[in-house]
Amino acid sequence: MSTPFRELPWPDAPNGRPRRIGVEIEMAGVPLDAMADAVRAEFGGHIESGGAFVTHVRGTEFGDFQVELDARVLKDHRYREHLRRLGIELDDEDSAALDRWLADAAGRLVPHEIVAPPVPMAVLPRLDRVRAALQRQGAQGTQSSLLYAFGLQLNIEAHSLEPAWLTPVLQAFVLLYEALVKAGNIDLSRQLSPYIKPFPGGYVRHVLQPGYQPSISELIDDYLEYNQTRNRPLDMLPLFAEVDRERVMAAPVERELIKPRPALHYRLPNCEIDDPDWTLARPFNAWAEVEYLAADPDRLEAAREEYLSRPAQALGQLADEWARRIRDWF
C-alpha cells in the first residue's frame, strides 16, 4: 500500500485557489528521452528536443516539463567559448557529436533531472507514478554511489507572503531541521556537498528569540545578513525576490540563478528513486510536519522554549523525538 500524501494545514494560495507544488527529481541511470517518455505517458503533451542536454515535454495539461542534464556549463554551451579561445572551431555536425559525447560522459556524475511545472497538491500521486515508472526502468538515486549527491526538491507555493505566516514557518523549519535530517536519512554525501548547508547558528538563535515579529523588510534583511546563498535546505531567496526583488538583488547573492516565485524552495531531501518502498510522499509529508508546527502557535512557542533551554548535548535527543513523529507519516 503506497504512502498517502498528507494534507497541508493551509490548503489555499493567497488568491484562494489550491496551493501548487513544483517538483524537481534528480537521478541517474535513465536517459533523457526515456524520462521524457515517462512524463508524456502520464501527462500527455509532445516531446521537443533542445539538444543533447535538454528535452521538453510541452503542452501537457499543467504546462511544460523540462528534462535536463543538470550542468549549466553544458546546457548553456559555454564550453564552446573555451574551445574557441584555444583556436578550435566546430561545425554543426561536430558540435552535435561533441554534445552527445559530453552528455554521455557527464551523465555518469551529473544528475539527470525532471523539472515539473507547479501542479495542484491533488496531482502529486500522478507525479509519483512517473517516479515509479522510472524506478522500474533502473533509475538510480542518492545512495547508489558515493558520487551521487542527488536530491528531491519541492517548490511549495506559499499560503501567504505576509511575515505573520512566513516567520512561524521559518521558525518551525529551523526547530525541526535536525529531525528532518534524521527522519529522511539525509545522505552524508549531500550533507557534505555545498548545496544544503544548514542555517548558521546565529541566524537560528536570531529567529527563535522571544518576541521575534519582524516586518517583511526586516525578515528579508535578517535572512540576507546570514544567508547570502541559495544553498540552504530551505532556500527563501526566490520567495523574497518575489516580494522585494530590488532588496534581494542588491545583496551579494547568486543573482543570475534566483528565479523569483511565491514558493518555499525545500532542497533538503534525498532522491531515493531506486528504492521501491520510497515515494514522493515521504519528503512531502516531512515538510507537512513543518507547516503543522507553524500552524499551532502554542506548540511552536513550547518547542522554541524547549529548544533554547536545552544544553547542546540534549538537542540530539530532542531531534530524535521529533524525527520519530515525522516517520509516523512515512
C-alpha distance (Angstrom), angle and dihedral (degrees) to the residues before:
residue distance angle dihedral
M1 . . .
S2 3.81 . .
T3 3.79 121.8 .
P4 3.83 111.3 -101.7
F5 3.79 120.7 -128.5
R6 3.77 110.0 -108.8
E7 3.80 118.7 -123.5
L8 3.80 114.5 -113.9
P9 3.81 118.8 -124.0
W10 3.80 90.4 -124.4
P11 3.82 106.9 45.3
D12 3.81 98.3 174.1
A13 3.80 135.5 75.3
P14 3.84 120.7 -135.0
N15 3.82 90.7 -89.2
G16 3.81 91.8 54.3
R17 3.80 98.9 -108.5
P18 3.82 121.0 117.5
R19 3.79 114.3 -74.8
R20 3.79 115.9 -104.8
I21 3.80 131.8 -141.3
G22 3.80 128.1 -149.4
V23 3.81 114.5 -154.3
E24 3.82 128.8 -158.2
I25 3.81 117.1 -170.9
E26 3.82 121.7 -169.5
M27 3.79 120.7 -160.9
A28 3.79 146.8 140.1
G29 3.79 134.4 -142.5
V30 3.82 98.8 59.1
P31 3.83 123.0 81.8
L32 3.78 121.3 -123.7
D33 3.81 94.0 -109.0
A34 3.81 91.8 55.1
M35 3.81 90.3 48.6
A36 3.79 90.3 50.8
D37 3.82 90.6 48.4
A38 3.82 90.1 53.7
V39 3.82 90.7 52.0
R40 3.80 92.9 47.6
A41 3.80 92.3 47.7
E42 3.81 89.6 59.3
F43 3.80 103.4 32.5
G44 3.79 106.0 23.0
G45 3.77 122.2 -139.5
H46 3.79 126.9 117.6
I47 3.79 132.7 -76.4
E48 3.78 119.3 -117.1
S49 3.79 120.8 -175.9
G50 3.78 119.0 -135.0
G51 3.80 93.3 -174.2
A52 3.78 132.5 -81.8
F53 3.79 94.4 -39.5
V54 3.82 105.7 41.1
T55 3.80 135.4 42.0
H56 3.81 125.5 179.6
V57 3.78 130.1 -152.3
R58 3.77 100.8 -156.6
G59 3.76 133.0 -172.7
T60 3.80 99.5 26.1
E61 3.79 118.8 152.9
F62 3.83 89.2 -97.3
G63 3.79 100.5 39.2
D64 3.78 132.8 -96.7
F65 3.80 126.5 -18.5
Q66 3.78 120.9 -157.8
V67 3.80 124.6 -150.3
E68 3.77 112.8 -168.3
L69 3.76 150.1 158.6
D70 3.79 99.5 -108.9
A71 3.79 98.9 -131.5
R72 3.79 114.2 109.4
V73 3.81 95.7 -162.6
L74 3.81 88.9 58.9
K75 3.82 98.7 41.5
D76 3.80 91.1 49.9
H77 3.83 90.8 44.9
R78 3.79 89.5 -131.2
Y79 3.80 89.8 147.9
R80 3.84 87.8 72.2
E81 3.80 89.8 66.1
H82 3.81 89.7 55.2
L83 3.80 89.6 51.6
R84 3.79 91.6 50.3
R85 3.79 89.9 52.9
L86 3.79 86.8 56.9
G87 3.78 90.0 51.8
I88 3.81 94.8 -105.2
E89 3.79 114.4 137.0
L90 3.80 120.0 -174.9
D91 3.78 127.7 -159.1
D92 3.80 120.5 -140.1
E93 3.81 94.2 -92.0
D94 3.81 93.6 48.8
S95 3.82 91.1 45.6
A96 3.81 91.8 52.5
A97 3.80 91.4 48.1
L98 3.82 91.6 49.0
D99 3.80 90.5 48.3
R100 3.81 90.7 53.7
W101 3.81 91.5 49.0
L102 3.81 92.7 47.6
A103 3.81 91.5 47.4
D104 3.80 90.9 53.1
A105 3.81 93.7 45.5
A106 3.80 96.7 42.9
G107 3.80 92.1 44.8
R108 3.79 88.7 71.5
L109 3.82 90.2 65.9
V110 3.80 108.0 12.8
P111 3.81 116.3 71.2
H112 3.75 124.9 -112.4
E113 3.78 106.7 -134.2
I114 3.78 138.8 -160.3
V115 3.80 111.4 -151.1
A116 3.79 109.0 -165.8
P117 3.80 123.9 -163.2
P118 3.81 116.4 -116.2
V119 3.80 109.1 -74.4
P120 3.82 131.7 -176.0
M121 3.79 113.5 -92.5
A122 3.80 89.6 -112.4
V123 3.83 88.2 65.9
L124 3.82 95.1 58.1
P125 3.85 92.8 93.6
R126 3.81 87.8 59.4
L127 3.80 90.9 53.2
D128 3.78 86.6 50.4
R129 3.80 88.9 56.3
V130 3.81 87.9 58.3
R131 3.81 87.9 50.6
A132 3.82 90.2 51.5
A133 3.81 92.7 48.5
L134 3.80 91.2 53.0
Q135 3.81 91.5 45.9
R136 3.80 88.5 57.1
Q137 3.81 89.1 51.5
G138 3.80 92.1 56.9
A139 3.80 103.7 -94.1
Q140 3.80 112.2 173.4
G141 3.79 125.7 -144.5
T142 3.79 142.4 -170.2
Q143 3.78 98.2 -56.0
S144 3.81 98.3 45.8
S145 3.81 91.7 87.0
L146 3.79 139.8 9.2
L147 3.81 85.1 -123.6
Y148 3.81 94.3 57.5
A149 3.80 109.4 90.9
F150 3.81 88.1 166.1
G151 3.77 120.9 162.9
L152 3.77 144.7 -166.6
Q153 3.80 112.5 -133.1
L154 3.78 127.4 -163.9
N155 3.80 123.9 -161.8
I156 3.79 100.5 -160.4
E157 3.80 115.4 -165.9
A158 3.78 110.5 -124.3
H159 3.79 120.1 -114.6
S160 3.81 88.1 -144.9
L161 3.79 137.9 1.4
E162 3.80 91.8 -146.5
P163 3.82 120.7 111.2
A164 3.81 90.7 -124.3
W165 3.82 87.3 69.2
L166 3.80 101.4 30.5
T167 3.81 96.6 50.1
P168 3.85 96.8 58.0
V169 3.82 89.7 46.0
L170 3.81 90.8 54.1
Q171 3.80 91.0 45.6
A172 3.79 92.0 49.5
F173 3.80 91.1 48.9
V174 3.81 96.4 52.0
L175 3.80 89.5 46.1
L176 3.81 92.1 51.8
Y177 3.81 98.1 37.2
E178 3.82 97.2 102.9
A179 3.80 90.7 43.2
L180 3.81 90.5 51.9
V181 3.81 89.9 51.4
K182 3.80 91.1 50.2
A183 3.80 96.7 42.5
G184 3.81 92.3 47.2
N185 3.82 94.6 43.0
I186 3.80 87.5 -132.1
D187 3.78 105.5 -150.0
L188 3.81 117.5 -109.7
S189 3.81 90.7 -128.9
R190 3.80 88.3 59.9
Q191 3.79 94.0 45.0
L192 3.81 90.1 51.8
S193 3.80 93.0 45.8
P194 3.83 119.2 93.9
Y195 3.81 92.9 -119.0
I196 3.81 104.4 81.6
K197 3.78 106.4 27.2
P198 3.83 109.7 167.3
F199 3.76 121.3 -109.5
P200 3.82 111.9 -87.1
G201 3.78 115.6 -98.6
G202 3.79 90.8 -119.7
Y203 3.81 90.9 58.3
V204 3.81 92.5 46.6
R205 3.80 91.4 52.4
H206 3.80 91.0 45.2
V207 3.81 96.7 54.5
L208 3.83 91.4 42.0
Q209 3.79 94.8 51.7
P210 3.82 113.7 122.2
G211 3.78 113.4 -89.0
Y212 3.82 96.0 13.5
Q213 3.80 102.1 164.3
P214 3.82 106.4 147.6
S215 3.77 128.6 -178.2
I216 3.80 114.2 -115.9
S217 3.82 91.5 -98.6
E218 3.82 90.7 49.9
L219 3.81 91.2 47.3
I220 3.81 91.2 52.4
D221 3.81 93.8 43.9
D222 3.81 91.9 49.9
Y223 3.79 90.4 49.9
L224 3.80 93.0 48.6
E225 3.80 92.3 48.2
Y226 3.81 91.7 60.7
N227 3.82 103.1 23.4
Q228 3.79 114.0 46.9
T229 3.79 91.1 159.1
R230 3.81 141.8 71.2
N231 3.79 89.7 -134.8
R232 3.77 100.1 97.2
P233 3.82 126.4 115.1
L234 3.81 86.8 -116.8
D235 3.80 107.3 33.2
M236 3.80 109.3 -160.2
L237 3.81 97.0 175.3
P238 3.84 96.8 94.4
L239 3.80 91.4 51.5
F240 3.80 94.1 43.9
A241 3.82 89.7 48.2
E242 3.80 87.8 53.8
V243 3.81 89.4 53.7
D244 3.83 98.6 40.9
R245 3.80 112.6 2.7
E246 3.82 95.8 175.5
R247 3.81 92.9 52.6
V248 3.80 93.1 51.5
M249 3.80 96.8 41.3
A250 3.82 90.7 50.5
A251 3.82 88.8 62.5
P252 3.84 123.1 84.6
V253 3.82 93.6 -100.0
E254 3.82 133.3 127.3
R255 3.80 92.4 -81.2
E256 3.79 97.3 174.0
L257 3.82 91.5 55.2
I258 3.82 98.6 47.0
K259 3.80 114.0 98.7
P260 3.82 109.7 -168.4
R261 3.79 111.3 -129.9
P262 3.83 135.1 145.7
A263 3.79 92.7 -110.0
L264 3.79 140.0 106.8
H265 3.81 107.7 -122.4
Y266 3.82 105.5 -142.2
R267 3.81 106.7 -169.3
L268 3.80 104.1 163.8
P269 3.85 108.2 93.4
N270 3.79 127.5 96.6
C271 3.77 119.7 -123.1
E272 3.80 103.5 -125.5
I273 3.78 94.8 172.9
D274 3.81 93.0 144.7
D275 3.82 90.9 62.0
P276 3.83 108.1 87.0
D277 3.82 89.8 -154.5
W278 3.82 93.4 56.2
T279 3.80 119.9 90.5
L280 3.79 137.0 173.5
A281 3.80 86.7 -105.1
R282 3.81 91.7 73.9
P283 3.82 98.1 64.6
F284 3.80 91.1 35.0
N285 3.81 92.7 52.8
A286 3.79 90.3 47.7
W287 3.80 88.2 55.5
A288 3.80 89.8 48.7
E289 3.81 89.1 61.8
V290 3.81 88.1 60.7
E291 3.78 91.0 55.7
Y292 3.80 93.9 45.2
L293 3.80 90.2 53.7
A294 3.81 90.4 47.7
A295 3.81 90.4 49.1
D296 3.82 93.2 57.0
P297 3.84 108.1 68.0
D298 3.81 94.5 -173.2
R299 3.81 94.3 49.6
L300 3.81 91.1 43.5
E301 3.81 91.8 52.4
A302 3.81 91.7 47.0
A303 3.82 90.8 49.0
R304 3.80 90.9 48.3
E305 3.80 92.6 51.0
E306 3.79 92.4 45.1
Y307 3.79 92.3 49.0
L308 3.79 94.2 49.8
S309 3.81 93.9 43.8
R310 3.80 97.3 51.8
P311 3.80 120.6 91.3
A312 3.78 114.9 -116.4
Q313 3.81 94.2 -102.9
A314 3.81 91.1 57.0
L315 3.79 95.9 52.0
G316 3.80 91.3 80.2
Q317 3.81 90.1 59.1
L318 3.81 90.0 49.8
A319 3.82 90.2 51.0
D320 3.81 89.6 50.5
E321 3.80 90.4 54.4
W322 3.79 92.6 49.8
A323 3.83 92.1 44.0
R324 3.81 90.6 56.9
R325 3.79 89.0 53.8
I326 3.82 91.0 51.6
R327 3.82 92.6 48.1
D328 3.79 89.7 56.4
W329 3.82 85.9 75.1
F330 3.82 93.7 53.4
